[in-house]
Amino acid sequence: MNRLLEIVKGLLRADAGDGAMLFWAKEILGSLLILALFWLLSQLVVMMLNKWGKRLTSFTATDLDDRILERGIPYASRLFIILGVYLAIRSLPLHERLVNIASGLLYVIMIVIVFKLIYHALDDLMKWYAAGQQETSGAAMSRQILPVAEKIVSLFLMATALIIVLKHFNYDIFSLVTALGIGSLAIGLAAKDTLANMISGFTLVLDRPFRIGDRIQLSGGQIGDVADIGLRSTKIKTLDNQLLIIPNSDLCNTILVNQAFPDNRVKGRINVGVAYGSDVERVKELLVATALEVEEVSKSPLPEAYFNSFGDSSLNMALFFWVDDYARLFAVTDRINTLIIRRFKENAIEIPFPTRTVIMEKGTN
């Protein structure tokens, strides 16, 4: 009888062991099916993006969407595979602490993949924008602004990812956000002038009131070529070869004239006086013909001469002409002035100088 009971107990233990093995086999099989399903989904997504995504991007003129798609395809595949591993581990009847550790690690990996995808997309966008700016603003500006913009975007994405991860693990992020806010306020108050110049620098880059190489005239009368646009200041090379350094915030809040916009053409003016009794129409024709003798004077539009006013000692005339390159205005003006003196002398046209007639009356005794 005892022997029979021992045999029955042994069979029951064997059945229980077989049941446990069968249970684990089912759970493992289910996890493998989840992994296989998400692997197939990742391959399907990659195939669709390669086929249909590239067809859609081919309709656009820019290659920005092509580069973003090319970078995004591997990340999409990895994201689906990691998500499958995450769900597969969550479905296994393991110890709760072990499941939480493994799933938490996989969650962090998924967040890293998502934010790396976002960062690379924004990086391609900034490089595409900077490449377009190089054609008009020069490469120096892009080399200075682009690294700073990339660092700002990187720090912002890292902070956002950290907050999401801490929130997932039920950490109190309110104190962290409060500390960051107080720290940012303290830094902002301590370096408000520097921050104002940096923000103004970004404003100058985006708004583009002038570009590197443009000749500008400030409200104070200074004229020079823009040599560099930095984060804190803008450097202007004046006509007498001196470097003028101006804080960006001052440039954003002042009135200036960009002589290189919308193109490099510039209008010159020469004022000249002729003696009373001169033939005004003949003088105007002679001024226009003299300007046309200089090759650098534009023929479209043609130079124009006007009789401006009656002066104390002269008839005041004005000659207007266009030069294709503003940097040549002074040299062209010099050549025209020299020719005007020569042509006036050849045509017996007098350029008077101020005279005064003093009449002295004899006093009576």
C-alpha positions in Angstrom: 0.0 0.0 0.0 2.8 2.5 0.9 4.6 1.5 -2.3 1.4 2.3 -4.3 1.1 5.8 -2.7 4.7 6.6 -3.5 4.2 5.7 -7.2 1.0 7.9 -7.4 2.9 10.8 -5.8 5.8 10.4 -8.2 3.3 10.5 -11.2 1.7 13.6 -9.8 5.0 15.4 -9.4 5.9 14.4 -13.0 2.6 15.8 -14.2 3.2 19.0 -12.3 6.7 19.3 -13.8 5.5 18.6 -17.3 2.8 21.2 -16.8 5.3 23.8 -15.6 7.5 23.0 -18.6 4.5 23.3 -20.9 3.5 26.7 -19.4 7.0 28.1 -19.9 7.2 26.7 -23.4 3.9 28.5 -24.2 5.1 31.8 -22.7 8.5 31.6 -24.5 6.7 30.8 -27.7 4.4 33.8 -27.3 7.4 36.1 -26.7 9.1 34.7 -29.8 6.0 35.3 -31.8 5.9 38.9 -30.6 9.5 39.3 -31.6 8.9 37.8 -35.0 5.9 40.0 -35.5 7.7 43.2 -34.8 10.7 42.1 -36.8 8.4 41.6 -39.8 6.8 45.0 -39.1 10.2 46.6 -39.1 11.1 45.1 -42.4 7.7 46.1 -43.8 8.2 49.7 -42.7 11.6 49.8 -44.2 10.4 48.4 -47.5 7.5 50.9 -47.6 9.7 53.9 -46.8 12.3 52.8 -49.4 9.6 52.4 -52.0 6.9 54.9 -51.4 8.8 57.4 -49.2 11.5 57.9 -51.9 8.8 58.3 -54.5 7.2 61.1 -52.5 10.5 62.9 -51.9 11.4 62.8 -55.6 8.6 65.3 -56.3 10.3 68.0 -54.2 13.1 70.2 -55.6 15.2 70.1 -52.5 17.2 67.1 -51.2 16.4 67.9 -47.6 13.5 65.3 -47.3 15.7 62.7 -49.1 18.4 63.1 -46.5 16.0 63.0 -43.6 14.4 59.9 -45.0 17.7 58.2 -45.6 18.7 58.8 -42.0 15.3 57.9 -40.6 14.9 54.4 -42.1 17.5 52.6 -39.9 16.1 54.3 -36.8 12.6 53.2 -37.6 13.7 49.6 -38.0 15.6 49.7 -34.7 12.6 51.3 -32.9 10.2 48.5 -34.0 12.7 45.7 -33.0 13.4 47.3 -29.6 9.6 47.7 -29.1 9.1 44.1 -29.9 11.8 43.0 -27.3 10.1 45.3 -24.8 6.7 43.8 -25.2 8.1 40.3 -25.3 9.9 40.7 -22.0 6.8 42.3 -20.5 4.8 39.2 -21.5 7.1 36.7 -19.7 6.1 35.6 -16.2 9.4 36.6 -14.7 10.1 38.2 -11.3 8.6 41.6 -11.2 11.8 43.4 -10.3 13.7 41.7 -13.2 10.9 42.6 -15.6 10.9 46.3 -14.4 14.7 46.6 -14.8 14.8 45.0 -18.3 11.7 46.9 -19.6 13.0 50.2 -18.1 16.4 49.8 -19.9 14.6 49.1 -23.1 12.4 52.1 -22.6 15.4 54.3 -22.2 16.9 52.8 -25.4 13.7 53.6 -27.3 13.7 57.2 -26.0 17.4 57.6 -27.1 16.5 56.2 -30.6 13.5 58.6 -31.0 15.5 61.7 -29.9 18.5 60.8 -32.0 16.2 60.6 -35.0 14.7 64.0 -34.1 18.2 65.5 -33.6 19.5 64.2 -37.0 16.4 65.5 -38.7 16.9 69.0 -37.2 20.7 68.8 -37.9 20.0 68.1 -41.6 17.5 71.0 -41.6 20.0 73.4 -40.1 22.8 72.3 -42.5 20.4 72.7 -45.4 19.5 76.2 -44.3 23.1 77.1 -43.7 24.1 75.8 -47.1 21.5 78.1 -48.7 22.7 81.1 -46.7 26.3 80.6 -47.8 25.4 81.6 -51.3 24.2 85.0 -50.1 25.7 85.6 -46.7 29.1 83.8 -46.9 30.4 80.7 -45.3 31.9 82.5 -42.2 28.5 83.2 -40.8 27.4 79.6 -41.1 30.5 78.3 -39.5 29.9 80.5 -36.4 26.1 80.2 -36.0 25.6 76.6 -37.0 27.7 74.9 -34.2 26.0 77.1 -31.5 22.6 76.3 -32.9 23.4 72.6 -32.9 24.5 72.7 -29.3 21.4 74.5 -28.2 19.2 72.0 -30.0 21.2 69.1 -28.5 20.9 70.5 -25.0 17.2 71.0 -25.4 16.6 67.5 -26.7 18.7 66.0 -23.9 16.8 67.9 -21.2 13.5 66.8 -22.7 14.5 63.2 -23.0 15.8 63.2 -19.4 12.5 64.7 -18.1 10.5 62.0 -20.0 12.7 59.2 -18.6 12.4 60.5 -15.1 8.7 60.8 -15.4 8.5 57.2 -16.6 10.3 56.0 -13.5 8.0 58.1 -11.3 10.6 60.6 -10.2 9.6 64.0 -9.0 10.6 66.3 -11.9 8.9 69.4 -10.5 11.9 70.1 -8.2 14.3 69.5 -11.2 12.3 71.9 -13.4 12.2 74.5 -10.6 15.9 74.3 -10.0 16.6 74.7 -13.8 14.2 77.6 -13.9 15.9 79.4 -10.9 19.3 78.7 -12.4 18.3 80.0 -15.8 16.9 83.1 -14.2 20.1 83.8 -12.2 22.2 83.3 -15.3 20.0 85.5 -17.4 20.2 88.3 -14.9 23.9 88.0 -14.5 24.6 88.0 -18.3 21.6 89.9 -19.7 23.7 92.1 -21.9 25.6 89.1 -23.4 22.3 87.3 -23.9 20.8 90.3 -25.5 23.7 90.5 -28.0 23.5 86.8 -28.7 19.7 86.9 -29.4 20.3 90.0 -31.5 23.0 88.0 -33.4 20.5 85.3 -34.2 18.0 88.0 -35.3 20.5 89.5 -37.7 21.2 86.1 -39.2 17.5 85.3 -39.6 16.3 88.7 -40.6 19.3 89.5 -42.8 19.3 93.3 -43.0 22.8 92.9 -44.3 25.2 90.2 -45.3 28.9 89.7 -45.0 30.6 91.8 -47.6 27.8 94.4 -47.8 28.7 98.1 -47.5 26.5 99.8 -44.9 26.1 103.3 -43.5 25.3 103.7 -39.8 23.1 106.4 -38.3 26.3 108.1 -37.0 27.6 108.5 -40.6 30.2 105.7 -40.5 30.5 103.7 -43.7 32.2 100.3 -44.1 32.0 96.8 -45.3 30.6 94.0 -43.0 33.6 91.8 -42.2 32.0 89.4 -39.8 28.7 88.8 -37.9 29.5 87.1 -34.6 27.3 86.0 -31.7 28.1 89.1 -29.6 29.2 91.7 -32.0 29.5 92.6 -35.7 32.8 93.8 -37.2 32.7 96.5 -39.9 35.8 97.4 -41.9 35.7 101.1 -42.6 36.9 102.8 -45.8 40.1 104.0 -44.0 40.9 100.3 -43.2 39.9 100.4 -39.5 37.8 97.8 -37.8 34.6 99.0 -36.2 33.2 96.6 -33.6 29.5 97.1 -32.8 27.4 95.1 -30.3 24.6 93.2 -32.1 21.9 94.7 -29.9 22.9 98.2 -31.0 22.7 97.2 -34.7 19.2 95.7 -34.1 17.9 98.9 -32.6 19.4 101.5 -35.1 18.7 102.8 -38.5 21.2 101.9 -41.2 21.6 102.1 -45.0 22.6 98.9 -46.9 24.3 100.2 -50.0 24.6 96.6 -51.4 20.9 95.9 -51.3 19.0 95.1 -53.5 22.0 95.0 -55.7 25.5 96.5 -56.0 24.5 99.5 -58.1 24.9 102.9 -56.6 23.8 106.4 -57.6 26.5 109.1 -57.6 25.9 112.9 -57.5 28.2 115.8 -58.5 27.3 119.4 -57.7 28.9 122.1 -59.7 28.3 125.8 -60.2 28.7 127.8 -63.4 28.9 131.5 -63.9 25.8 133.6 -64.5 25.2 134.1 -68.2 26.2 130.5 -69.1 24.0 128.5 -71.5 22.2 126.2 -69.1 21.1 123.7 -71.7 24.6 123.5 -73.1 26.0 122.9 -69.6 23.6 120.1 -69.0 24.4 118.4 -72.3 28.1 118.7 -71.6 27.8 117.2 -68.1 25.9 114.2 -69.4 28.4 113.7 -72.3 31.3 114.0 -69.9 29.9 111.3 -67.6 29.4 109.0 -70.5 33.1 109.3 -71.4 33.9 107.2 -68.3 33.5 103.5 -69.0 32.4 102.5 -65.5 29.4 104.8 -65.7 26.3 102.8 -66.4 24.5 103.4 -69.7 21.2 102.1 -68.3 19.9 104.3 -66.9 21.7 107.2 -68.6 23.3 110.0 -66.6 21.1 113.0 -65.9 21.9 116.7 -65.3 19.6 119.3 -63.7 19.6 123.0 -63.0 19.1 123.1 -59.2 19.1 126.6 -58.0 20.3 130.2 -58.2 23.3 130.7 -56.0 24.9 133.9 -54.8 27.7 133.7 -57.3 26.7 130.8 -59.6 24.0 128.7 -61.3 24.0 125.5 -59.3 23.9 122.3 -61.5 23.7 118.6 -60.4 24.8 115.6 -62.3 23.4 112.1 -61.4 24.9 108.9 -62.7 24.9 105.2 -61.8 27.9 102.9 -61.1 27.5 99.1 -61.2 29.8 98.5 -58.2 29.4 100.7 -55.2 33.1 100.2 -54.3 34.1 102.1 -57.4 32.0 105.2 -56.7 34.8 107.4 -55.4 37.1 106.5 -58.2 34.5 107.1 -60.8 33.5 110.4 -59.2 37.2 111.5 -59.3 37.5 110.8 -63.0 34.2 112.6 -63.8 35.3 115.7 -61.8 38.6 115.8 -63.6 36.9 115.5 -67.0 34.4 118.2 -66.1 37.2 120.8 -65.4 38.8 119.9 -68.7 35.6 120.0 -70.8 34.5 123.3 -69.2 37.8 124.9 -70.0 37.6 123.6 -73.6 34.1 125.1 -73.9 34.8 128.4 -72.2 32.4 127.6 -69.3 33.5 129.3 -66.1 33.3 127.8 -62.7 33.0 131.0 -60.5 34.2 131.5 -57.0 32.4 133.6 -54.4 33.0 137.4 -54.9 32.1 140.4 -52.8 31.9 143.9 -53.9 32.7 146.5 -51.3 31.6 150.1 -51.9 33.2 152.6 -49.6 31.6 156.0 -49.4 33.6 159.1 -48.5 32.5 160.6 -45.3 31.5 164.3 -45.1 33.3 166.7 -42.9 
